[in-house]
Each structure stands twice: as structure tokens, then as C-alpha cells.
């Protein structure tokens, strides 16, 4: 009797990524308390340009992230202590064209403007391009989130354009969305530059 073929496995699957003092682990409900503490570091839920869980809504935030069919969410941990620093995700994954985006990213205020964001992005980009064979990685951000735009540009991503009147913010206003991307051919130069930056501290 012939066996039925194995079920198709998703191209991008949950994985643990470690380097430069941070560890990205698959997000789970066990991280609810840690996310609450990270979000309280700066009361980040008050920012209109980020998607940070409000106090008491951490479990809903996690369950919603896990339920999205084209998203793989992570908790960002301090590697030595296991302290939750924030969260990030692969999302809008399109396997036929080998495309994924990186987003839903936020960190507690005490680690913002540190090496943490660069370390996480290098881990995610290395896995996407070097392990999964991605053709392109994209980002999207609020047109008023200038810090996020500058951070994405520092990675070496190219600005692709802007979607006007695109998405609701938590306060009910409507944002434009700025789009960025990096092609596989652009990654080696960006990787060399970013890893040198991390090595220099």
C-alpha cells in the first residue's frame, strides 16, 4: 500500500535564534508576564505608532499573534537572564515568491537605542536569507514613526514607497504606511556592515 505524502510544512517555522546577547524564541502564553513588564518599561501602550499590548491584554495579544496564518511571532529575551525585552515577528509570508516581512517589533524603553534591535534584525535576516533562502525581506511602518524609519534605513533597506490612508491606529486615526525592502543580492554587503557594527559594540 502506498503511503500518502507528508503534509506540506510551512516555509517559515518557529525557531530559536541566539546571538549578541539576545535570544529570539517562539512566542507563547508563558511570555505574558514578561511582555507586561517590558511594555510597562516606558508605558509603551500609550504610543500611537506601535502595537504594544495594553495592561491586562497580554494574553489576547499573544493569542492573536499566534492565530495569524502568515505570521511567526517571537519573544525577545536577554540571553543571560531570560528577561523579556520585547517582541518581533516574521509576517506577511509569501512562500511562492520567497518573501517575508519583519515587523510587529517593540522593545522596553531601557533597551531602545541599544544594540538589541540591530542584533535581532541581523538574526532574523541571517535566518531568512542564509537558511531559508528568502529572495526579499520587507518592512512596513507608520509614516509618523520616524525613529522606526531611520532604524530600518540604517539596516540598508530601500524605501519602496508609501500606502496612503492604509491602516487604523489604536486611537482610531488612520495612518499612511511606509514600505521598505532588502533583496537577497543586497544582503551580503548589509550583513558585513551590520555584524561589524555589532562587533564594535
N, C-alpha and C positions, 0 to 999 in steps of 0.2 A: 504494500500500500504506500503510495507516495505521501510525503508529508507536506502540509501547507506551508507556504513561505512565512518566514518570521514577520511579525508586524513591523511596519516601517518605523524606524527610530527618528525622532526629531533631529534635525541637523545641529541645532544649538541646544545643549542639555545642561542641567545644573552641574556645576563643577566647583572645586575649591582651588583658589589661586592665591599664592603667597609670595611676597617679596617686599623689600624695603620697609620692613616693619609693620606691614599691614596684611590682613588676610581677608579675602572675599569668600564667603561661604553661602550656600543656598539659603535664602530667606525662609524662615519658618515661624510658627506662632511662638516658639520658645524665645524669640528675639523681641517680643512685645515690650517687656520692661526695659530692655536696653535701648530700644528705639525711643521710648518715652523719655528716658534720661538724656539721650542725645538731642532730641527735639527741644527739651527744656533748656539746654545749653544755648542760650540766646533767644528763647521763646520764638523759635523759627516758624511756628504756625501763624504768626502774625504777619509774615512777609507775603505779599500778594502775588509774588512772581515765582514761588516754589510750591511743590506738592508734598508738604510735610504733614504727618498726622497730628491732629489736634489732641489735647489731653483726653484720655479715655477712649480714643478711636483707633488705637494702635492695632488691635486685633482685626478690625474691619479693614484697615489699610493693608495689612499683610494678606488677608484672605482675598481681597480684591486684586492685589498684585499677582497672587498665585493662580487666580481664576482666569486671568487674561491669556488667551490661547497663543499669542505670539510674543510673549514676554518671559524672560528668565531673570527673576529678581535675586539680589544678593544683600546680605548684611555685611557692612564693612566693619571689621574688627581690628583693634590694636593687637598685633600678633602675640606679643609677650604676655599680655594680661587678659585677653579676650574681651576687653571693654568694647561695647558697640559705639562706633564713631558716626554711623550714618547708614545710608543705603544707596544702591545704584542698580541698574538693570541693563541687560540686553533687551531690546524691544523692537517692534515692527520688523520682525524677522521674516525675510522673503527668501526661502531656500532656492527656488529655481534660478534666481539671479545672484545668489551668494551674497546677499545684503543683510546686514543687521545695523541697528542703531544703538547708541549708548545714551541713556538718559534716566529720568526719574532720580537724579543724583542730588543728594544733600548730605551735609556733614554738620555736626555740632560746631558752634562758633569757635570754640577753643582750638580746633584743628583746621579751620578755614585759613587760607593763605599760608598753609604749611606744605610739606611735601606730599601730604596724603592724597590730594586729588591727582597729582601727576603720577604717583605710584599706582593708584587704582586704574587710571586710564592706560598706563603702559601695560599693566597686567591684562586688562581686557582687550587691548589692541593686539598684544602679542598672541593671546589665545585665539582671537578672531582671525588674524591674518596668517600666523605661522602654524597654528594647529588645525583650525577649521578650514583654512583656505578661502577666507572671505575675499570677494572681489572689491568690496567697498564697505566702509563703515560710515554711518551718518550720525548727525546730532541735530537737535532742534531746541530752540529756547525762546523765551518771551522777548519781544523786541525792546522791552524796558529793562530787561535783566542784563545790564551792561557788563557786570562782573563775569557772568556766565559766558557772554560772547567773547570777552577778552581771554578767558581761560581756554575756550575751545580754539581760538585763533593761535594761542601760544603752543598748542599741540601740533600745529602745522596743518590744520584742516582748512579747506577752502570754503568761502561763503558762496552758497548756491543761489540764494535769493530769499524772498520773503512772501509768506502767505498772509494776505490781508484779511482782517476780521475772521480769524480762524478758530479760536478756542476760548471757552469761558474760563475765567479765573475764579478762585474760591469766593471772591467778593461780588461776583455777578457781572463784572465788567468783561469786555471781550478784548482779547489780545491779538496782535499780529504775531506770527511765528517766523523766526529767522532759521534758515536751514543751512547746514554745513555738511561737508563730506570729506573723506580721505580715501583715495584709491589704493589698491594693493601696490601699485608701482611707486606711490609716494611714501609708503610706509618705511622702507629701509632707511632713508635719509632722516625721517622723523624719529625713528627708533634710536638711531645713533645719537642724535642730538638730545633726546629726552633721557636716555639712560646715562649720558654724560652729565646732564644736569642733576640727576638723582645721585650719581656717584660723588659729585662735588659738594653735595649737601645743600 
